[in-house]
Amino acid sequence: MSVTVRVPAKVNVQLAVGAARPDGFHDLANVFLAVGLYDEVTVTPADELRVTCEGPDADQVPLDRTNLAARAAIALAERRGIEPAVHVHITKDIPVAGGMAGGSADGAGALLACDRLWGTGASRAELLAICAELGSDVPFSLVGGAALGTGRGERLTALEVGGTFHWVFAMAGRGLSTPAVFREFDRMAEGRTIPEPEASAELLDALAKGDPDALAATVSNDLQPAALSLFPELADTLAAGRDAGALTALVSGSGPTTAFLARDPESAAKIADALRASGTCRTVRTATAPAPGATVTAGPAERAGGV
């Protein structure tokens, strides 16, 4: 018997970052939008915990207990007083180290899959609490859709989305470390007063109305200057997408994936073709948003469904 869970990537349409806290984290106003690029996580009973991975850049995914999927299985097992004796297999399609929460998605997927496999009966609140322990982006990977994340991003408020948004994503030739980007943000912020992060009312209204032009006018990412400082070539990718007609262009989260909002599917295809021809990125993908959160796609019929 096994259980398979599908989990989405995300783009941050707003990432407002506060000053570093004493614990090293930053308060955020993080507007998440789940997009239709997915990993699949399958868990199967085994003699001991084991992680395997296939798909693009699978060789960059750690297969030991530092993997968020492994950590999720361990966290749930410890709460139930059982051994995390499962084989966790990850089928990657979300970019690795790309700022689209691929690792967080795998953690959320493994948590839901183990919950269903073991029949733990964990509540939504308990699963979200475990997600928050695992990492700032993991709760949203479980929930999907659109949400405002506050605190360090783990406290979620669901947001209304009034339509479908069309995105193009350009994957860079190398990754960027999220901690390194935050350190660069702190370095660049030295001597400046950093305001408390707040969600943009105009951006939330654009999401609720499903208005791509209004959304394009209000997206922002406070980590983008730091990402560009560490990876200057991303500026060429952003320019190529804008020149091809993107309504807006931004670094996704801590990068280095760059995201481009298109007016419609035809515009998205045109932007994607131009980016592929630009020579400024490794691969290009199109996707729509919002997308559902972690969803059981295979397993015992009586346990099928999402969270």
C-alpha positions in Angstrom: 0.0 0.0 0.0 1.2 3.5 -0.8 -0.1 7.0 -0.8 0.8 9.7 -3.4 0.3 13.4 -2.8 0.6 16.2 -5.4 2.0 19.6 -4.1 2.3 22.9 -6.0 5.0 25.4 -6.5 4.5 29.0 -5.4 5.2 32.6 -6.5 5.4 35.5 -4.1 3.4 38.4 -5.6 4.4 40.5 -2.6 7.3 39.8 -0.3 7.7 42.6 2.2 10.7 42.0 4.6 11.2 43.5 8.0 14.4 44.0 9.8 16.3 41.0 11.2 14.8 39.8 14.5 17.0 38.7 17.5 16.3 35.1 16.5 17.8 35.8 13.0 14.4 35.5 11.2 12.6 38.4 9.6 9.0 39.4 10.0 7.3 39.2 6.6 4.2 40.2 4.7 4.3 37.4 2.2 1.5 37.1 -0.4 1.7 33.5 -1.7 0.1 32.3 -4.9 0.2 28.6 -5.7 1.0 27.9 -9.3 0.4 24.8 -11.4 3.9 23.2 -11.3 3.8 20.2 -9.1 6.0 17.7 -7.3 4.6 14.3 -6.4 5.5 12.6 -3.1 4.8 8.9 -2.7 5.2 7.1 0.7 5.3 3.3 1.0 5.9 1.2 4.1 9.5 0.1 4.5 11.9 -1.4 7.0 13.4 2.0 7.6 13.2 5.7 6.5 14.6 6.1 3.0 14.3 8.9 0.4 14.7 8.7 -3.3 14.1 11.3 -6.0 13.7 11.5 -9.8 13.1 14.3 -12.2 14.9 17.5 -13.3 17.9 18.4 -11.0 17.1 15.4 -8.8 20.9 15.0 -8.2 20.7 18.3 -6.2 18.1 17.0 -3.8 19.5 15.7 -0.4 18.4 12.1 0.2 19.3 12.0 3.9 17.4 13.1 7.0 18.0 16.8 6.2 15.5 16.5 3.4 12.2 18.3 4.4 10.2 15.3 3.3 12.2 13.0 5.6 11.9 15.6 8.4 8.1 15.7 7.9 7.8 11.9 8.3 10.0 12.0 11.4 8.1 14.8 13.0 4.7 13.1 12.5 6.0 9.7 13.6 7.5 11.2 16.8 4.2 12.8 17.7 2.5 9.4 17.4 5.2 7.4 19.1 5.9 5.2 16.0 8.9 4.6 13.8 9.1 6.6 10.5 9.5 3.4 8.6 8.6 4.6 5.1 10.2 4.9 1.6 9.6 8.5 0.5 9.9 8.9 -3.3 9.8 12.4 -4.8 9.1 13.0 -8.4 10.4 16.5 -9.1 8.9 19.1 -11.4 9.3 22.2 -9.3 12.7 23.8 -9.8 15.3 22.9 -7.2 16.8 25.8 -5.3 14.7 28.1 -7.4 12.7 30.2 -4.9 9.5 28.4 -5.7 9.3 26.3 -2.5 10.0 23.0 -4.0 11.6 21.6 -0.8 8.8 23.0 1.3 6.2 21.4 -1.1 7.9 18.0 -0.6 7.8 18.4 3.1 4.0 19.2 3.0 3.4 16.4 0.6 5.3 13.8 2.7 3.5 15.0 5.9 0.0 14.6 4.3 1.0 11.3 2.7 2.3 9.8 6.0 -0.8 11.0 7.8 -3.0 9.1 5.3 -0.7 6.1 5.2 -0.5 5.7 9.0 -4.1 6.8 9.6 -3.0 9.2 12.3 -6.2 11.2 12.1 -4.2 14.4 12.6 -6.3 17.6 12.4 -5.7 20.3 9.9 -4.4 22.5 12.8 -1.9 19.8 13.9 -0.6 19.3 10.4 -0.2 23.1 10.0 1.6 23.3 13.3 4.1 20.6 12.1 4.5 22.4 8.8 5.4 25.6 10.7 8.1 23.7 12.7 9.6 22.5 9.4 9.9 25.8 7.6 8.3 29.1 6.8 6.9 28.2 3.4 5.7 24.6 4.3 2.3 25.6 5.7 1.3 27.3 2.4 2.4 24.3 0.4 -0.1 22.3 2.4 -2.9 24.9 1.9 -2.3 26.2 -1.6 -4.6 28.8 -3.4 -3.6 32.2 -2.2 -2.7 33.4 1.2 -1.0 36.2 3.2 1.8 34.8 5.4 2.8 36.9 8.4 5.3 36.3 11.2 8.1 34.6 9.3 5.5 33.6 6.7 4.0 30.6 8.6 0.9 32.3 9.9 -1.6 32.2 7.0 -4.8 34.1 6.1 -6.6 32.8 3.0 -7.1 35.3 0.2 -9.8 35.6 -2.4 -8.7 35.3 -6.0 -11.2 36.3 -8.7 -9.8 34.8 -11.8 -6.9 32.9 -13.4 -3.5 34.4 -13.7 -1.0 33.3 -16.4 2.6 33.0 -15.5 5.9 32.3 -17.2 8.9 31.1 -15.2 12.5 31.2 -16.3 14.9 28.8 -14.5 18.5 30.0 -14.0 21.6 28.0 -14.7 22.4 27.8 -11.0 20.7 28.0 -7.6 20.7 30.6 -4.9 20.8 29.9 -1.2 17.8 31.5 0.6 19.9 32.2 3.8 22.6 33.8 1.6 20.0 36.1 0.0 18.6 37.1 3.4 22.2 37.8 4.6 22.7 40.0 1.6 19.4 41.8 2.3 20.7 42.5 5.8 24.0 43.7 4.5 22.3 46.1 2.0 20.0 47.3 4.7 22.7 48.4 7.2 22.2 51.9 8.4 18.6 52.1 7.0 15.4 52.1 8.9 13.4 49.1 7.7 9.6 49.6 7.9 7.3 47.0 9.4 6.1 44.8 6.5 2.5 45.2 5.5 0.4 43.7 2.7 -0.6 46.0 -0.1 -4.3 46.7 -0.1 -4.1 47.5 -3.8 -2.5 44.1 -4.5 -5.0 42.2 -2.5 -7.8 44.0 -4.3 -6.2 43.1 -7.7 -6.1 39.4 -6.7 -9.7 39.5 -5.6 -10.8 41.0 -8.8 -8.6 38.7 -11.0 -7.2 41.8 -12.7 -3.8 41.1 -14.2 -3.0 44.7 -15.1 -3.7 45.9 -11.5 -1.7 42.9 -10.1 1.2 43.8 -12.4 1.2 47.3 -11.1 1.4 46.2 -7.4 3.7 43.2 -7.2 6.9 43.6 -5.2 9.8 41.6 -3.7 12.0 43.2 -1.1 14.6 40.4 -1.6 15.0 41.1 -5.4 17.8 43.7 -4.9 19.7 41.2 -2.8 19.2 38.3 -5.3 20.4 40.6 -8.1 23.4 41.6 -6.1 24.4 37.9 -5.8 23.3 36.9 -9.3 23.5 40.0 -11.5 22.8 38.0 -14.7 19.1 37.7 -13.6 18.7 41.3 -14.7 19.1 40.2 -18.3 16.4 37.6 -17.9 14.0 40.1 -16.4 14.7 42.5 -19.3 14.1 39.8 -21.9 10.7 39.0 -20.4 9.7 42.6 -20.2 10.8 43.2 -23.8 8.6 40.2 -24.9 5.5 41.8 -23.5 5.3 40.6 -19.9 3.0 42.8 -17.8 5.6 42.6 -15.0 8.7 40.7 -14.2 10.2 39.8 -10.8 12.5 37.4 -9.0 10.4 34.7 -7.4 11.0 34.7 -3.6 14.7 34.4 -2.9 15.4 33.4 -6.5 16.9 32.7 -8.8 13.8 31.7 -10.8 12.3 34.8 -12.5 8.5 35.2 -12.9 6.6 37.0 -15.6 2.9 37.8 -15.6 1.1 37.5 -18.9 -2.3 38.9 -19.9 -3.5 35.6 -21.5 -2.3 32.1 -22.6 -1.2 33.5 -26.0 0.9 36.2 -24.4 2.4 33.6 -22.1 3.4 31.4 -25.0 5.0 34.4 -26.8 7.0 35.4 -23.7 8.1 31.8 -23.1 9.4 31.5 -26.7 11.2 34.8 -26.4 12.9 33.8 -23.1 14.0 30.5 -24.6 15.5 32.3 -27.5 17.2 34.9 -25.3 20.0 32.7 -24.0 19.5 34.2 -20.5 18.0 31.2 -18.8 18.2 27.4 -18.7 14.6 26.4 -19.1 11.2 28.0 -19.3 7.8 26.9 -18.0 4.3 28.3 -18.2 1.7 27.8 -15.5 -1.6 29.2 -14.2 -2.6 30.3 -10.7 -4.1 29.8 -8.3 -3.5 26.0 -7.8 -4.8 23.7 -5.1 -2.6 22.8 -2.2 -1.4 19.3 -1.2 -3.8 16.8 -2.6 -3.9 13.0 -2.3 -4.0 11.6 -5.8 -3.4 7.9 -5.1 -4.1 5.7 -2.1 -6.9 4.0 -0.2 -10.2 5.3 -1.6 -11.6 6.1 1.8 -8.7 8.5 2.5 -8.6 10.3 -0.8 -8.8 14.1 -0.8 -6.8 17.2 0.1 -6.5 19.2 3.3 
